[in-house]
Amino acid sequence: MSTPRPAPLALITGASSGIGLEMARDLYQRGYDLLIVGSSERIDEAAAELRGPDPTTERTIIPVRADLTTYDGVEDVWTAFTDLDRPLDAALLNAGMGIGGAFVDTDLDDELKMIALNCTSQVHLAKRVIPLLVTQGHGRVLFTSSVSATTATPYEPVYGPTRSFVFSFANGLREELRGTGVSVTTLLPGATDSGFHGKAGMGDTKFGDNTWKNDRRDVARQGVEAMLKGRPHVIGGNRATKRTGLLNKFLPETYKARRQGKQARPSH
Ligand SMILES: NC(=O)c1ccc[n+]([C@@H]2O[C@H](COP(=O)([O-])OP(=O)(O)OC[C@H]3O[C@@H](n4cnc5c(N)ncnc54)[C@H](OP(=O)(O)O)[C@@H]3O)[C@@H](O)[C@H]2O)c1
């Protein structure tokens, strides 16, 4: 009798809330074991929520609490994975934060921290994950970028460029990894109904209102499906969001900047 194939394993950062939690839920329902990462105790709550009420389940969900703005935090995540001594089937590098406000008003330390999370930690974790996947000869990588990568982002003047960085980074990696069995997908969500804009201090902007934004479950599902199919990228959201993302390729930067500024400008 052949031994049953072990469940595939996915590593997901930023999985304690929002889009990352929904991506974790989606993959768990598809039969993946999970190593999920967040910076607060919410990651333990997320693991309990995903496991559900059945304590006898043999499925694996490992919550890891780590501050990915630090070098050691990223290494702690990698150690938690290597301690498992098993293959990695998917890595979803999704954790990110935003900071709203005019550049003359925002705090430099906050912005450097955001760059550390949104850019540096992505490169650092990719540096650990991708050589392993290449050695395995298989694996899926999903980077969460943003539609913000396709436009200037006044009143979030540093956030948007962090998402452009990830988009460009992933595009380069994809080409390098052609033929290795490792796929690289980018998810570019439009505005999505998570706690993201509230935490970014954008509660008094159009983005601060969650009622009109994309459903995080739809955005997460679109990202997971694109990743599992090995697609290069997907704009996450409804038809209007997808149209905006596509049209942004052709619209003048000054026009896009003005339009974006109206949505992100604080009302006070
Ligand atoms: N929501 C949107 O409108 C939108 C649009 C486009 C792109 N995105 C992108 O989507 C991704 C997820 O955003 P979201 O909307 O799901 O936001 P969210 O609900 O605020 O989730 C952010 C996640 O990142 C984690 N995180 C934050 N700081 C961290 C740190 N220092 N170390 C480790 N983990 C940290 C959070 O965990 P803790 O709470 O435990 O720290 C949480 O799990 C981000 O990369 C964002 O740029 C969002």
PDBQT file of the ligand as one rigid body, heavy atoms in Angstrom, charges set to zero:
ROOT
HETATM    1  N1  LIG A 301      -6.313  47.073   1.425  1.00  0.00    +0.000 N 
HETATM    2  C1  LIG A 301      -6.041  47.672   0.277  1.00  0.00    +0.000 C 
HETATM    3  O1  LIG A 301      -6.806  48.550  -0.208  1.00  0.00    +0.000 OA
HETATM    4  C2  LIG A 301      -4.834  47.261  -0.512  1.00  0.00    +0.000 A 
HETATM    5  C3  LIG A 301      -4.753  47.666  -1.851  1.00  0.00    +0.000 A 
HETATM    6  C4  LIG A 301      -3.647  47.314  -2.596  1.00  0.00    +0.000 A 
HETATM    7  C5  LIG A 301      -2.642  46.539  -2.036  1.00  0.00    +0.000 A 
HETATM    8  N2  LIG A 301      -2.728  46.146  -0.733  1.00  0.00    +0.000 N 
HETATM    9  C6  LIG A 301      -1.630  45.349  -0.189  1.00  0.00    +0.000 C 
HETATM   10  O2  LIG A 301      -2.151  44.160   0.349  1.00  0.00    +0.000 OA
HETATM   11  C7  LIG A 301      -1.300  43.682   1.391  1.00  0.00    +0.000 C 
HETATM   12  C8  LIG A 301      -2.150  43.271   2.570  1.00  0.00    +0.000 C 
HETATM   13  O3  LIG A 301      -2.877  44.414   2.997  1.00  0.00    +0.000 OA
HETATM   14  P1  LIG A 301      -4.291  44.291   3.743  1.00  0.00    +0.000 P 
HETATM   15  O4  LIG A 301      -5.226  45.198   3.037  1.00  0.00    +0.000 OA
HETATM   16  O5  LIG A 301      -4.677  42.891   3.910  1.00  0.00    +0.000 OA
HETATM   17  O6  LIG A 301      -3.906  44.994   5.130  1.00  0.00    +0.000 OA
HETATM   18  P2  LIG A 301      -4.076  44.547   6.641  1.00  0.00    +0.000 P 
HETATM   19  O7  LIG A 301      -5.419  43.990   6.894  1.00  0.00    +0.000 OA
HETATM   20  O8  LIG A 301      -3.620  45.743   7.416  1.00  0.00    +0.000 OA
HETATM   21  O9  LIG A 301      -3.011  43.370   6.825  1.00  0.00    +0.000 OA
HETATM   22  C9  LIG A 301      -1.650  43.617   6.938  1.00  0.00    +0.000 C 
HETATM   23  C10 LIG A 301      -0.972  42.362   7.422  1.00  0.00    +0.000 C 
HETATM   24  O10 LIG A 301       0.444  42.601   7.505  1.00  0.00    +0.000 OA
HETATM   25  C11 LIG A 301       0.897  42.274   8.808  1.00  0.00    +0.000 C 
HETATM   26  N3  LIG A 301       1.987  43.148   9.232  1.00  0.00    +0.000 N 
HETATM   27  C12 LIG A 301       1.936  44.490   9.391  1.00  0.00    +0.000 A 
HETATM   28  N4  LIG A 301       3.110  44.950   9.853  1.00  0.00    +0.000 NA
HETATM   29  C13 LIG A 301       3.905  43.868  10.003  1.00  0.00    +0.000 A 
HETATM   30  C14 LIG A 301       5.233  43.664  10.471  1.00  0.00    +0.000 A 
HETATM   31  N5  LIG A 301       5.990  44.706  10.866  1.00  0.00    +0.000 N 
HETATM   32  N6  LIG A 301       5.722  42.411  10.509  1.00  0.00    +0.000 NA
HETATM   33  C15 LIG A 301       4.964  41.349  10.138  1.00  0.00    +0.000 A 
HETATM   34  N7  LIG A 301       3.716  41.475   9.674  1.00  0.00    +0.000 NA
HETATM   35  C16 LIG A 301       3.187  42.717   9.619  1.00  0.00    +0.000 A 
HETATM   36  C17 LIG A 301      -0.318  42.433   9.692  1.00  0.00    +0.000 C 
HETATM   37  O11 LIG A 301      -0.163  41.639  10.863  1.00  0.00    +0.000 OA
HETATM   38  P3  LIG A 301      -0.298  42.270  12.350  1.00  0.00    +0.000 P 
HETATM   39  O12 LIG A 301      -1.551  43.044  12.371  1.00  0.00    +0.000 OA
HETATM   40  O13 LIG A 301      -0.254  41.103  13.221  1.00  0.00    +0.000 OA
HETATM   41  O14 LIG A 301       0.915  43.139  12.467  1.00  0.00    +0.000 OA
HETATM   42  C18 LIG A 301      -1.432  41.926   8.796  1.00  0.00    +0.000 C 
HETATM   43  O15 LIG A 301      -1.499  40.529   8.859  1.00  0.00    +0.000 OA
HETATM   44  C19 LIG A 301      -0.299  44.820   1.663  1.00  0.00    +0.000 C 
HETATM   45  O16 LIG A 301       0.948  44.461   1.102  1.00  0.00    +0.000 OA
HETATM   46  C20 LIG A 301      -0.875  46.029   0.935  1.00  0.00    +0.000 C 
HETATM   47  O17 LIG A 301       0.122  46.897   0.460  1.00  0.00    +0.000 OA
HETATM   48  C21 LIG A 301      -3.802  46.486   0.035  1.00  0.00    +0.000 A 
ENDROOT
TORSDOF 0
